[in-house]
């Protein structure tokens, strides 16, 4: 699960601009479809459901982006257990070696 979260986080942070643009294009498309295409007679609520679904997807993308960004911030001194502090020290040492 940790690897999946890390991969999702890297993807989300790296391509946030494209993900946002993707959402805007879908929103414009839905608004155009609502004005130009009548819903089928047996599904009069179709446009409303599509708007609700798109709103959920946009919220989920924003939530993942904010959660990943928050979890990637370093903890303040004294926050977290010994394990977390040890991980931070190792990460800092690895960054120093890379420089």
C-alpha positions, 0 to 999 in steps of 0.5 A: 500500500505504501508503494502505491501511495508513493507512486500515486503521490509522485504522479499527482504532484508531477502532473497536477497541471495536466490533471487540472486541465483535464478537469476543466476540459470535461467541465466545459464539455459537460456544460456544452453538452447540457446546452446542445444535447437534450437528455434521453427521454428515459434518462431526464436526470442524465446531465445532473448525474454527470455533473455530480460524478464530475464534481466527485472526481474533481474533489477526489483529485484535489483531495489526493493532491493535498494529502500527498503534498501534506504527507511529503512535508517534513515533520516539525522537530519533536513531531512523530516517534523515534522511527519517523525521526530516524527516517528523516535523518536517513533521508537527510543523509541520503540527500547530502550524499547525492549533493 
